[in-house]
Amino acid sequence: MAQAWSDEILFAYDMWQDAIVAVHIINDVIRELEVAPVQDTVVTTPNPAALDFSGWSEP
């Protein structure tokens, strides 16, 4: 019984550590995006002719 509790606690701790690492990675990416200059950004609208849904059928 004690081994099962120990395994569950270690697993939960490992998942907690993974979550902390993921949060740090996300924060680093956000920080990089905030300081990175935006250069040559082109915003385009989609070509209506390319949006041909004639082959689609409603379920």
C-alpha positions in Angstrom: 0.0 0.0 0.0 2.8 2.4 0.9 4.5 1.7 -2.5 1.3 2.6 -4.4 1.0 5.9 -2.5 4.7 6.6 -3.1 4.4 6.0 -6.8 1.3 8.2 -7.1 3.1 11.0 -5.2 6.2 10.8 -7.4 4.0 10.8 -10.5 2.1 13.8 -9.3 5.4 15.6 -8.5 6.8 14.8 -11.9 3.6 16.1 -13.6 3.9 19.3 -11.5 7.5 19.8 -12.6 6.5 19.3 -16.2 3.8 21.8 -15.9 6.2 24.4 -14.4 8.7 23.8 -17.3 5.8 24.2 -19.8 4.8 27.5 -18.2 8.4 28.8 -18.3 8.6 27.9 -22.0 5.4 29.6 -22.8 6.4 32.7 -20.8 9.8 32.8 -22.7 8.0 32.6 -26.0 5.6 35.4 -25.1 8.5 37.5 -23.9 10.4 36.9 -27.1 7.3 37.9 -29.2 6.8 41.0 -27.1 10.3 42.3 -27.8 10.7 41.1 -31.3 10.2 43.8 -33.9 7.6 43.1 -36.5 9.1 43.6 -40.0 7.6 43.4 -43.4 4.2 42.2 -42.2 1.8 41.8 -45.0 -1.9 41.3 -44.3 -3.9 39.8 -47.1 -7.5 38.9 -47.6 -8.4 35.4 -48.9 -9.2 35.0 -52.6 -12.9 34.3 -52.8 -12.4 32.2 -55.9 -10.2 29.9 -53.8 -12.9 29.3 -51.3 -15.0 26.9 -53.4 -17.1 24.8 -51.2 -19.3 23.5 -54.0 -18.2 19.9 -53.4 -19.2 19.9 -49.8 -22.5 18.6 -48.6 -24.4 19.2 -45.4 -24.4 16.3 -43.0 
